[in-house]
Amino acid sequence: MIVRLKLSGLKCKGCIAKVRKDLQEAGAIVSGISLNEVELEISEGQKVENFIEVIRKAGYNAEIASN
């Protein structure tokens, strides 16, 4: 399942690298990431909320992007 999340609080490439690493360690495939948005591929059994929490624990904010 492909999920897009709106990000806030990221300021630099280091922030992007931290979020990417944390999401990958949590089991997501990061297909694209910027200071404002991330696109993830997650398994059907995984919950989007868990990945939002991973981002929040890293010190940033995330929410499901509206289409």
C-alpha distances in whole Angstrom, upper triangle without the diagonal:
4,6,10,13,17,19,23,25,24,28,28,26,27,25,22,22,22,19,17,19,19,15,15,17,15,13,10,10,12,12,14,16,20,22,20,17,14,10,8,6,5,6,6,10,9,10,10,14,14,13,15,18,18,18,21,23,23,25,23,21,18,16,13,14,16,15
4,7,10,14,16,20,23,22,25,25,23,24,22,19,20,20,17,15,18,18,14,14,17,15,13,10,9,10,9,11,13,16,19,17,13,10,7,6,5,6,9,10,13,11,12,10,14,15,13,14,17,17,17,20,22,22,23,21,19,16,14,11,12,13,13
4,7,10,13,16,19,19,22,22,21,22,20,17,19,19,15,14,17,16,12,14,17,15,13,10,10,10,10,11,12,14,16,14,10,8,6,5,6,8,10,11,13,11,10,8,11,12,10,11,14,15,14,17,19,19,20,18,16,12,11,8,8,10,11
4,7,10,13,16,16,19,20,19,20,18,15,17,18,14,13,17,16,13,15,18,16,15,12,12,10,10,9,10,11,13,11,7,6,4,6,9,11,14,15,17,14,13,10,12,14,11,11,15,15,13,16,18,18,19,15,13,10,9,6,6,8,9
4,6,10,13,13,16,18,18,18,15,13,16,16,12,13,16,15,12,15,17,15,16,13,13,11,12,11,9,11,11,9,6,5,6,8,11,12,16,17,18,15,13,9,10,12,9,8,12,12,10,12,15,15,15,12,10,6,5,4,5,9,11
4,7,11,11,14,16,17,18,14,13,16,16,13,14,17,16,14,17,20,18,19,16,16,14,14,12,10,10,9,6,5,7,9,11,15,16,20,20,22,18,16,12,13,15,12,10,13,14,11,12,16,15,14,11,8,5,5,6,5,9,11
4,7,7,11,13,14,14,11,10,13,13,10,12,15,14,13,16,18,17,19,16,17,14,15,12,9,8,7,5,5,7,10,12,16,17,21,22,23,20,17,14,14,15,12,9,12,12,9,10,13,12,11,7,6,5,7,9,9,12,15
4,6,9,12,14,14,11,11,14,14,11,14,17,16,15,19,20,20,21,19,20,17,18,15,12,10,7,6,8,11,14,16,20,21,24,26,26,23,20,17,16,17,14,12,13,14,10,10,13,12,10,6,5,6,9,12,12,15,17
4,6,10,12,12,9,10,14,12,11,14,17,16,16,19,21,20,22,20,21,18,20,17,14,11,8,8,11,13,17,18,22,23,26,28,28,25,22,19,18,18,16,13,14,14,10,10,12,10,8,5,6,9,12,15,15,19,21
4,6,8,9,5,7,10,10,9,12,14,14,15,17,19,19,21,19,19,16,18,15,11,9,5,7,10,11,15,17,21,22,26,28,28,24,23,19,19,19,16,14,15,14,10,11,13,10,9,7,9,10,14,16,16,19,21
4,7,8,6,8,11,12,12,14,16,17,18,20,21,22,24,22,22,19,20,17,13,10,7,9,12,14,18,20,24,25,29,31,32,28,26,23,23,23,20,18,19,18,14,15,16,13,12,10,12,14,17,20,19,22,24
4,5,5,7,9,10,11,13,15,16,17,19,20,22,23,21,21,17,18,15,12,9,7,11,13,14,18,20,23,25,29,31,32,28,27,24,24,24,20,19,20,18,15,17,17,14,13,12,15,16,19,21,21,24,25
4,5,5,6,9,10,10,12,14,15,16,18,20,21,19,18,15,16,13,10,9,8,12,13,13,16,18,21,23,27,30,30,27,26,23,24,23,20,19,20,18,15,17,18,14,15,14,16,17,20,22,21,24,26
4,5,5,6,9,10,11,12,14,15,16,18,20,19,19,16,17,15,12,11,10,14,15,15,18,19,22,23,27,30,30,26,26,23,23,22,19,19,19,16,14,16,16,12,13,13,16,17,20,22,22,26,27
4,5,5,6,9,10,11,12,14,15,17,19,17,17,14,16,14,11,10,8,11,12,12,16,17,20,21,25,27,27,24,23,20,20,19,16,15,16,13,10,12,13,9,9,9,12,13,17,19,19,23,25
4,5,5,6,9,10,11,12,14,15,17,15,14,11,13,10,7,7,7,10,10,9,12,14,17,19,22,25,25,22,21,19,19,18,15,14,16,13,11,13,14,11,12,10,13,13,16,17,17,21,22
4,6,5,6,9,10,11,12,14,16,14,14,11,13,12,9,10,10,13,13,12,14,14,17,19,22,25,25,22,22,20,20,19,15,16,17,14,12,15,15,11,13,13,15,16,19,20,20,24,25
4,6,5,6,9,10,11,12,14,14,14,12,15,14,11,12,12,14,14,13,15,15,18,18,21,24,24,21,20,18,18,16,13,14,14,11,9,12,11,8,10,10,13,14,17,19,20,24,26
4,5,5,6,9,10,11,13,11,12,10,13,11,9,10,10,12,11,9,12,12,15,15,19,21,21,18,17,15,15,13,10,10,11,8,6,10,10,7,9,9,11,11,14,16,17,20,22
4,6,5,6,9,10,11,9,9,7,10,9,8,10,11,13,11,9,10,10,12,14,17,20,20,17,17,15,16,14,11,12,14,10,9,13,13,10,13,12,14,13,16,16,17,21,22
4,6,5,6,9,10,10,10,9,12,13,11,14,15,16,15,12,14,12,14,15,17,21,21,17,18,17,17,15,12,14,14,10,10,14,13,10,14,14,16,16,18,19,21,24,26
4,5,5,6,9,9,11,10,14,14,13,15,15,17,15,13,14,12,14,14,16,19,19,15,15,14,14,12,9,11,11,7,8,11,9,8,11,12,14,14,16,18,19,23,25
4,5,5,7,6,8,7,11,12,11,14,15,15,13,10,11,9,10,10,13,16,16,12,13,11,12,10,7,9,10,7,8,11,11,10,13,13,13,12,14,15,17,20,22
4,5,5,5,6,7,10,12,12,15,17,18,15,12,12,9,10,10,13,16,16,13,14,13,15,12,10,13,13,10,11,15,14,13,16,16,17,16,18,18,19,23,24
4,5,7,9,11,14,16,15,18,19,20,18,15,15,13,13,12,14,17,16,13,15,15,15,12,10,14,13,10,12,15,13,12,16,17,18,17,19,20,22,25,27
4,6,9,11,14,16,16,19,20,20,18,14,14,11,12,10,12,14,13,10,11,11,12,9,7,11,10,8,10,13,12,12,16,16,17,15,17,17,20,23,25
4,7,9,13,15,16,19,21,21,18,14,13,10,9,7,9,12,11,9,11,11,13,10,9,13,13,11,13,16,16,16,19,19,19,17,18,18,20,23,24
4,6,9,11,12,16,18,18,15,11,10,6,6,5,8,11,12,9,11,10,12,10,8,11,13,11,12,15,16,15,18,17,17,15,16,15,17,20,21
4,6,9,11,15,17,17,14,10,9,6,5,7,9,13,14,12,14,13,15,14,11,14,16,14,14,18,18,17,20,19,19,17,17,16,17,20,20
4,6,7,11,14,14,11,7,6,5,6,9,12,15,17,14,15,13,16,15,11,13,16,13,13,17,17,16,18,17,17,15,16,15,15,18,19
4,7,11,14,14,11,8,6,6,7,10,14,16,19,16,17,15,18,18,14,16,19,17,16,19,21,19,21,19,19,16,17,16,15,18,17
4,7,11,11,8,6,5,7,10,13,17,19,21,19,19,16,18,18,15,16,19,17,15,18,20,18,19,17,17,15,16,15,14,17,16
4,7,8,6,4,6,9,12,15,18,21,22,19,19,16,18,18,14,14,17,15,12,16,18,15,16,14,14,12,14,14,13,16,17
4,5,5,6,9,12,16,18,22,24,26,22,22,18,20,20,16,15,18,16,13,16,18,15,16,13,13,12,14,15,13,16,17
4,6,8,12,14,18,20,24,26,27,24,22,19,20,20,16,15,17,16,13,14,17,14,13,11,11,11,14,15,14,17,18
4,7,11,14,17,19,23,25,26,23,21,17,18,19,16,14,17,16,13,14,17,15,14,11,10,9,11,12,10,13,15
4,7,10,14,16,19,21,23,19,18,14,16,17,13,12,15,15,12,14,17,15,15,12,11,9,9,10,8,11,13
4,6,10,12,16,18,20,16,16,12,14,14,11,11,14,13,11,14,16,14,15,12,12,9,10,10,9,13,14
4,7,10,13,15,17,15,14,11,14,15,11,12,15,14,13,16,18,17,18,16,15,12,12,10,10,12,13
4,6,10,12,14,11,12,9,12,12,9,11,14,13,12,16,17,17,19,16,16,13,13,11,12,15,15
4,7,10,12,10,11,10,14,13,11,13,16,15,15,19,20,19,22,20,19,16,16,13,14,17,16
4,7,8,6,8,8,12,11,9,12,15,14,15,18,19,19,22,20,19,16,16,14,15,18,18
4,5,5,9,10,13,12,12,15,17,16,18,21,21,22,24,23,22,19,18,16,18,20,21
4,6,8,10,13,13,13,16,18,18,20,22,23,24,26,25,23,20,19,16,18,20,20
4,7,10,12,11,13,15,16,17,19,21,21,23,25,24,23,20,19,17,20,22,22
4,7,9,8,9,12,13,13,15,17,18,19,22,21,19,17,16,15,18,20,21
4,5,6,7,9,10,12,14,15,16,18,20,18,17,14,13,12,15,17,19
4,5,5,6,9,10,11,13,14,16,17,16,14,11,9,8,12,14,16
4,5,5,6,9,10,10,12,14,15,14,12,10,9,9,13,15,18
4,5,5,6,9,10,11,13,15,14,13,11,11,12,15,18,21
4,5,5,6,9,10,11,13,12,11,9,10,10,13,17,19
4,5,5,6,9,10,11,9,8,6,7,8,12,15,18
4,5,5,6,9,10,9,9,8,10,12,15,18,21
4,5,5,6,9,9,10,9,12,14,16,20,22
4,5,5,7,6,6,7,10,12,14,18,21
4,5,5,5,5,7,10,13,16,19,22
4,5,7,9,11,14,16,19,22,25
4,6,9,11,14,17,19,23,25
4,7,10,14,17,19,22,25
4,7,11,14,15,19,21
4,7,11,12,15,19
4,7,9,12,15
4,6,9,12
4,6,9
4,6
4
